[in-house]
Amino acid sequence: MGKAAVVRAFGEICAALAVLNAEVDAAGVEPFSAADPLAGVAAGCLDILAGAREVEAGFAGLKARAAVTYAESADVVAGPDVPVRAQEMAVAAEIGCVLALGPRAASSFLTASHAVVATLPLTLSALQAGVISWGHAVVMADETACLDAAGAAALEAHFLDPGAADPARGCPVGALPAHRFKAKARTWRERHHAESIEARHANGVAERRVEFRADQDGMAWLSAYLPADQALAGWNRLTATARGLQGPGEGRTLTQLRADTFADAILTDGTGASDTRASGSRGLTEGASGSSTGGAGAGGSPSERVGAVRDRVLSPVRAQVLVTVPVFSLLGLTDEPAVLDGYGPIPPSMARGLVANGAGSFYRVLVDPRDGAPLEIGRTSYRVTGPMRAWLRMRDGKCPFPGCSNNSLDNDADHILAWAKGGTTGISNLGQPCPKHHKLRHATGWKPTPATKNDPPGWTSPTGRHYQSEHQDWEPTHWPHGKRPDRKWHGSIDLVRHGASPWEDALARFLRAHA
């Protein structure tokens, strides 16, 4: 066997690739569909893409195992006289040359491969089965890197073991783009990390900084590492300001307007004159937690609108932030993370600060302590109210279209079953697609599927394929130590005992009202 078997296997793979390429060119032995050849080729190409994705994942698993086995074998061959660091560099260099990777990329690939092969059995199995991609495996390796063995196993089980005590809901991990899986894995990790999020956040705040990185074509990146509430509020404000600048007389894209507004804020004093004190930055940081949702005035010339928006950027008006805080965490009885819309888990101290400082868009929403889900609200008229929009933001977390990360602050409220066709304005008949996917829904054959009060709609493509949406991973509320009720949940939810504390009494009344 040996090398001959490897050569023969890859020869068969190349032959199979030739067959698949012929099928893509509609030059196969038999057509996909004799009745409608063109539609048959289109459907067949989607099948080929799906199959290629599974095969690529299997190859990624093979590459990871081959890299780790090579590294282990090379270490033994090198002997104990070669310094460890030198041997690691030699192994990474060899793998980099074979895969045409640079030194840093080769080292990262080898590190991720070792983590997947040696410490993440569920991830390796899913990769070999074609259930997840290499990108998903790298995310799993990154998010478990600083967890102990038990924590890594729990994170793996949550996302990859359907029989786990608390399996992930909604769209399967492998059907999510890797960047969306990273967001979900980060959220779960933050909630279940053995070290308090407050302590980890304190370390992060100490490392806050601004970075400059040169790029091509006379361009560069200017980025800041900031507390999440400030960074997200700044981004939301830039988006709202940029949308206010859009109009018939404005030729710049939304992305360009964000960049120009950012530059104006840090480089000018609002009159167009350069200001080395960057007075505009003060407007983005002083009011990081409040509300500013309106655009610049619709009337006036483009230059007048620019001036109006610049005045708003430099003013202390607060940018909009939505934060959901578990009631016990808000009271300071637990350290359970809150959730910042568009970002994820944040320290409870940050959430309490947003509330105490009067965040204009903070909705005081109490969730059901049994499963962590919010409660249903509805309306019989066509108009979608502010609280209902807030509910949609909590339910969906973002645009529900598969793979989209658009922040829910920038999305539209849309009836799934049109009002004119008998649809109601209840949460279960509403979605919040971003402007791009809202247009896609009404201009093409893409259609949302039914939603529920806690689950966003999925989507059906023009070819009839159904894609499940990404769901929020609601979890039961953390109870204060020694405060969990000693009775089982009943329909009446009788929590009040003789001598109960005020917060227990208030919570019991709330739960009875929504039982």
C-alpha positions in Angstrom: 0.0 0.0 0.0 1.9 3.1 1.2 2.7 5.7 -1.4 1.0 3.7 -4.2 -2.3 3.7 -2.3 -2.1 7.5 -1.8 -1.3 8.1 -5.5 -4.2 5.8 -6.6 -6.7 7.5 -4.2 -5.8 11.0 -5.5 -6.0 9.7 -9.0 -9.6 8.5 -8.4 -10.4 11.9 -6.8 -9.1 13.7 -9.9 -11.2 11.4 -12.1 -14.3 12.2 -10.0 -13.5 15.9 -10.3 -13.5 15.6 -14.1 -16.9 13.9 -14.0 -18.3 16.7 -11.8 -16.9 19.4 -14.1 -18.5 17.8 -17.1 -21.8 17.8 -15.2 -21.5 21.5 -14.5 -20.9 22.1 -18.2 -24.1 20.1 -18.9 -21.9 17.6 -20.8 -22.6 14.6 -18.6 -23.7 11.1 -19.8 -27.3 12.0 -19.1 -29.1 15.3 -18.4 -30.2 16.4 -15.0 -33.7 16.8 -16.4 -34.9 15.8 -19.9 -38.1 17.9 -19.5 -36.3 21.2 -18.6 -32.5 20.9 -19.1 -31.7 24.4 -18.0 -33.6 24.1 -14.7 -32.1 20.7 -14.3 -28.5 22.1 -14.6 -29.3 24.8 -12.2 -30.6 22.4 -9.6 -27.8 20.0 -10.3 -25.2 22.7 -9.7 -26.7 23.4 -6.3 -26.4 19.7 -5.5 -22.7 19.7 -6.6 -22.0 22.8 -4.4 -23.6 21.0 -1.4 -21.6 17.9 -2.1 -18.4 19.8 -2.6 -18.8 21.5 0.7 -19.0 18.2 2.5 -16.0 16.8 0.7 -14.0 20.0 1.4 -14.8 19.6 5.1 -13.6 15.9 5.0 -10.4 17.1 3.3 -9.9 19.7 6.0 -10.2 17.0 8.6 -7.7 14.9 6.7 -5.3 17.8 6.4 -5.5 18.5 10.1 -4.8 14.8 11.0 -2.0 14.6 8.5 -0.4 17.8 9.8 -0.6 16.6 13.4 0.7 13.1 12.6 3.6 14.6 10.6 4.5 17.0 13.5 4.5 14.1 16.0 6.6 11.9 13.7 9.0 14.6 12.9 9.5 15.4 16.6 10.5 11.7 17.2 12.8 11.6 14.2 14.5 14.9 15.3 15.4 13.5 18.7 15.8 15.2 22.0 18.9 17.3 21.0 16.9 19.7 18.8 15.5 22.7 20.8 11.7 22.6 21.1 11.2 26.1 19.6 13.5 25.3 16.7 11.7 22.0 16.0 8.3 23.8 16.0 9.6 26.3 13.5 11.0 23.6 11.3 7.7 21.6 11.3 5.7 24.8 10.6 8.1 25.7 7.8 7.7 22.3 6.1 3.9 22.4 6.3 3.9 25.9 5.1 6.0 25.0 2.0 3.7 22.0 1.2 0.5 24.0 1.5 2.0 27.3 0.2 1.3 29.1 3.4 3.4 31.9 5.1 5.1 31.2 8.4 2.4 32.8 10.5 -0.5 31.1 8.6 1.3 27.7 8.8 1.8 28.1 12.5 -1.8 29.0 13.1 -3.0 26.1 10.9 -0.8 23.7 12.9 -2.1 25.1 16.3 -5.7 24.8 15.2 -5.1 21.3 13.8 -3.6 20.1 17.0 -6.5 21.5 19.1 -9.1 19.9 16.8 -7.4 16.5 16.6 -6.1 16.2 20.2 -8.8 17.9 22.3 -12.0 18.4 20.3 -13.4 14.9 19.3 -16.9 16.1 18.5 -15.5 18.8 16.3 -13.2 16.4 14.4 -16.0 13.9 13.9 -18.3 16.6 12.6 -15.6 17.9 10.3 -14.8 14.4 8.9 -18.6 13.8 8.3 -18.9 17.1 6.4 -21.3 18.6 9.0 -19.1 21.6 9.7 -16.4 23.4 7.7 -12.7 24.1 8.6 -13.8 27.6 9.5 -16.2 26.3 12.1 -13.5 24.0 13.5 -11.1 27.0 13.8 -13.8 29.0 15.7 -14.3 26.0 18.1 -10.5 25.8 18.7 -10.3 29.6 19.3 -13.2 29.8 21.7 -12.1 26.8 23.7 -8.4 27.8 23.8 -8.6 29.4 27.3 -11.2 26.9 28.8 -10.4 23.9 30.9 -11.2 20.4 29.5 -14.6 20.4 31.1 -15.5 23.8 29.7 -14.3 22.9 26.2 -16.3 19.6 26.3 -19.4 21.5 27.4 -19.1 24.1 24.6 -18.6 21.3 22.0 -21.6 19.4 23.3 -23.9 22.4 23.3 -23.3 23.0 19.6 -22.5 19.5 18.2 -24.3 17.0 20.4 -28.1 16.8 19.7 -28.4 14.7 22.9 -26.8 17.3 25.2 -28.8 18.7 28.1 -29.0 22.1 26.5 -28.4 21.7 22.7 -28.3 24.8 20.5 -31.6 25.8 19.0 -32.5 26.8 15.5 -30.2 26.7 12.5 -27.6 23.8 12.8 -24.0 25.0 13.4 -22.8 23.7 10.1 -25.5 25.7 8.2 -24.3 28.9 9.8 -21.4 30.9 8.2 -18.4 30.5 10.4 -18.5 34.2 11.5 -22.1 33.7 12.8 -21.1 30.6 14.6 -18.2 32.6 16.2 -20.8 35.1 17.6 -22.9 32.3 19.1 -19.9 30.4 20.5 -18.5 33.6 22.0 -21.9 34.3 23.6 -22.1 30.8 25.1 -18.5 31.0 26.3 -19.1 34.3 28.0 -22.1 33.0 29.9 -20.4 29.8 31.1 -16.7 30.8 31.6 -15.4 29.8 35.0 -13.9 33.2 35.5 -16.2 36.1 36.2 -16.9 38.3 33.2 -16.4 41.3 35.4 -12.7 40.3 36.0 -12.1 39.5 32.4 -13.7 42.8 31.3 -11.5 44.7 33.8 -8.4 43.2 32.1 -9.8 44.1 28.7 -10.5 47.7 29.7 -6.9 48.1 30.8 -5.8 47.1 27.3 -8.0 49.6 25.5 -6.2 51.3 22.6 -6.3 52.8 19.1 -4.4 51.2 16.3 -3.1 52.3 13.0 -2.3 49.9 10.2 -1.0 50.8 6.7 -2.8 49.3 3.7 -2.5 49.4 -0.1 -3.2 52.2 -2.5 -2.5 55.0 -0.2 -5.1 53.8 2.4 -4.8 52.7 6.0 -6.9 51.4 8.9 -7.6 53.3 12.1 -9.3 51.2 14.7 -10.0 51.3 18.4 -10.2 48.6 21.0 -13.0 49.9 23.4 -15.5 48.7 25.9 -18.4 47.1 24.0 -21.0 49.7 24.9 -18.9 52.6 23.7 -17.9 50.8 20.5 -21.4 49.7 19.6 -22.9 53.0 20.4 -20.4 54.8 18.2 -21.1 52.4 15.3 -24.9 52.8 15.8 -24.5 56.5 15.8 -22.4 56.6 12.7 -25.0 54.5 11.0 -27.9 56.7 12.0 -26.0 59.8 11.0 -25.0 58.4 7.7 -28.6 57.4 6.9 -29.7 60.9 7.8 -27.3 62.2 5.1 -28.8 60.0 2.4 -31.1 61.6 -0.1 -31.6 62.6 -3.7 -28.7 65.0 -3.7 -26.2 62.6 -2.0 -24.1 60.3 -4.2 -22.1 58.6 -1.5 -22.9 55.1 -0.3 -23.9 54.3 3.3 -20.4 52.8 3.8 -18.7 55.9 2.5 -20.9 58.2 4.6 -20.0 56.3 7.7 -16.3 56.7 6.9 -16.7 60.4 6.1 -18.7 61.1 9.3 -16.1 59.3 11.3 -13.3 61.3 9.8 -15.3 64.6 10.3 -15.9 63.7 14.0 -12.2 63.1 14.8 -10.5 65.6 12.5 -12.7 68.8 12.5 -14.5 71.1 14.9 -17.8 70.8 13.0 -17.0 73.8 10.7 -14.7 71.9 8.4 -11.5 73.2 10.1 -9.0 70.8 11.3 -8.8 70.3 15.1 -5.9 68.4 16.5 -7.8 68.0 19.8 -10.3 65.8 17.9 -13.3 67.4 19.6 -15.6 65.2 17.6 -14.4 62.1 19.4 -15.9 63.5 22.6 -19.4 63.3 21.1 -18.9 59.6 20.4 -17.7 58.6 23.8 -19.5 60.9 26.3 -23.0 59.7 25.5 -22.4 56.0 24.6 -25.6 54.7 26.1 -28.6 56.7 25.3 -30.9 57.3 22.3 -30.5 59.1 19.0 -32.5 57.5 16.3 -33.8 60.2 14.0 -32.0 61.3 10.8 -30.9 64.7 9.9 -33.6 67.0 8.6 -35.1 65.7 5.3 -35.3 69.2 3.9 -32.6 71.7 2.8 -29.6 71.4 0.5 -27.1 68.6 0.8 -24.6 71.1 2.4 -27.2 72.1 4.9 -27.9 68.5 5.8 -24.2 67.8 6.2 -24.0 70.8 8.6 -27.0 69.6 10.6 -25.6 66.1 10.9 -22.1 67.4 11.9 -23.8 69.4 14.7 -25.4 66.3 15.9 -22.2 64.3 15.8 -20.4 66.9 18.0 -23.3 67.3 20.4 -23.7 65.2 23.6 -26.8 63.5 22.3 -26.5 59.9 23.2 -26.4 57.1 20.7 -29.0 54.3 20.8 -28.3 51.1 22.7 -30.6 48.2 23.6 -29.5 46.2 26.6 -31.4 43.3 28.2 -30.5 42.7 31.9 -31.6 39.6 34.0 -33.6 41.0 36.9 -31.4 39.5 39.6 -28.3 40.8 37.8 -29.8 44.3 37.6 -30.4 44.1 41.4 -26.8 43.1 41.9 -27.8 39.7 43.4 -25.9 37.7 40.7 -23.1 38.2 38.2 -25.0 36.9 35.2 -24.1 38.7 32.0 -26.5 41.1 30.4 -26.9 41.2 26.6 -26.0 44.2 24.5 -28.0 44.2 21.3 -25.6 43.8 18.3 -22.7 42.6 20.5 -23.6 39.9 23.0 -22.9 39.3 26.7 -21.5 42.2 28.7 -20.6 42.5 32.4 -23.6 43.3 34.7 -21.8 46.4 36.0 -21.7 47.8 32.4 -25.4 47.1 32.0 -26.3 48.7 35.4 -24.3 51.7 34.3 -26.3 52.0 31.1 -29.5 51.8 33.1 -28.4 54.3 35.8 -27.2 56.8 33.2 -30.6 56.9 31.6 -30.1 54.9 28.4 -33.0 56.4 26.4 -33.7 53.1 24.5 -33.4 50.8 27.5 -36.6 48.6 27.7 -37.2 47.2 31.1 -38.1 43.7 30.0 -38.3 40.9 32.5 -37.8 37.4 31.1 -39.3 34.2 32.3 -36.8 32.8 34.9 -37.7 29.2 33.8 -36.2 29.4 30.3 -34.9 33.0 29.8 -37.4 33.8 27.0 -39.2 37.1 26.9 -43.0 37.3 27.0 -45.5 37.7 24.1 -47.0 41.1 23.3 -49.3 41.8 20.3 -51.5 44.3 18.6 -54.5 44.2 16.4 -53.8 47.3 14.3 -51.4 47.6 11.4 -48.9 50.0 13.1 -45.9 48.3 14.8 -45.3 50.1 18.1 -42.0 50.9 19.7 -42.2 48.2 22.3 -43.0 45.6 19.6 -39.9 46.7 17.6 -37.9 46.2 20.8 -39.4 42.8 21.2 -38.4 41.8 17.6 -34.8 43.0 18.4 -34.7 40.8 21.4 -36.2 37.8 19.7 -34.1 37.9 16.6 -30.9 39.7 17.7 -30.2 40.7 14.1 -31.6 40.3 10.5 -33.0 36.7 10.5 -31.8 36.0 6.9 -29.3 33.1 6.9 -25.8 34.4 7.5 -26.7 38.1 7.8 -25.1 40.0 10.7 -26.9 43.3 10.3 -27.6 44.9 13.6 -31.2 44.9 14.5 -31.2 48.7 15.2 -30.9 49.2 11.4 -33.6 46.7 10.4 -37.2 47.0 9.2 -40.3 45.6 10.8 -42.1 43.5 8.2 -45.3 41.5 8.2 -44.6 37.9 7.2 -48.2 37.3 6.0 -49.2 40.7 4.5 -51.7 42.8 6.4 -53.8 43.0 3.2 -54.0 39.2 3.0 -55.2 38.8 6.6 -51.9 38.9 8.5 -52.0 40.4 12.0 -49.5 42.7 13.7 -48.5 40.3 16.4 -45.0 39.3 17.2 -45.5 35.9 15.6 -46.3 37.5 12.2 -43.5 39.9 12.2 -39.9 39.8 11.0 -37.1 42.4 11.0 -35.1 41.9 7.8 -32.3 44.4 7.1 -33.1 46.8 4.2 -31.2 44.6 1.7 -33.1 41.4 2.6 -36.4 43.3 3.0 -36.0 44.3 -0.7 -34.9 40.8 -1.6 -38.1 39.4 -0.1 -40.4 41.7 -2.1 -38.4 41.7 -5.4 -37.5 38.0 -5.8 -38.8 34.6 -4.9 -37.2 34.5 -1.5 -39.9 34.3 1.2 -39.9 34.1 5.0 -41.5 31.2 6.7 -43.8 31.4 9.8 -42.3 32.7 13.1 -43.3 32.3 16.7 -43.1 34.6 19.7 -39.6 33.4 20.5 -38.3 32.2 17.2 -37.6 34.3 14.1 -38.8 33.2 10.6 -36.8 30.9 8.4 -36.5 31.5 4.6 -37.5 29.6 1.5 -35.4 30.2 -1.7 -36.8 30.5 -5.2 -35.7 26.9 -5.8 -37.8 25.6 -2.9 -34.9 24.9 -0.5 -35.7 25.8 3.1 -33.1 27.5 5.3 -33.6 27.6 9.0 -32.9 30.9 10.8 -30.4 31.5 13.6 -32.1 31.4 17.0 -31.2 33.1 20.2 -29.9 30.7 22.8 -32.1 31.7 25.7 -31.1 30.3 29.1 -32.8 30.1 32.5 -32.1 33.1 34.7 -29.3 32.6 37.3 -30.9 32.7 40.8 -29.1 34.3 43.7 -27.3 31.8 45.9 -29.7 30.3 48.4 -32.7 32.2 46.8 -34.1 29.6 44.4 -37.7 28.7 45.4 -37.9 25.4 47.1 -41.2 24.5 45.3 -41.7 23.1 41.8 -43.2 25.3 39.2 -47.0 25.1 39.0 -49.6 26.8 36.9 -50.2 29.3 39.7 -46.5 29.7 40.5 -46.9 30.1 44.2 -43.5 31.5 45.4 -44.6 33.7 48.3 -43.7 32.2 51.7 -44.1 33.6 55.1 -41.5 36.3 55.6 -40.6 36.5 52.0 -38.3 39.4 51.0 -39.7 42.3 48.9 -37.9 41.1 45.7 -39.4 37.6 46.2 -42.8 39.1 46.6 -42.5 41.3 43.5 -41.1 38.4 41.4 -43.9 36.1 42.5 -46.6 38.7 41.4 -44.8 39.1 38.1 -44.7 35.3 37.5 -48.4 34.9 38.4 -49.4 37.6 36.0 -47.6 35.7 33.1 -48.0 32.1 34.1 
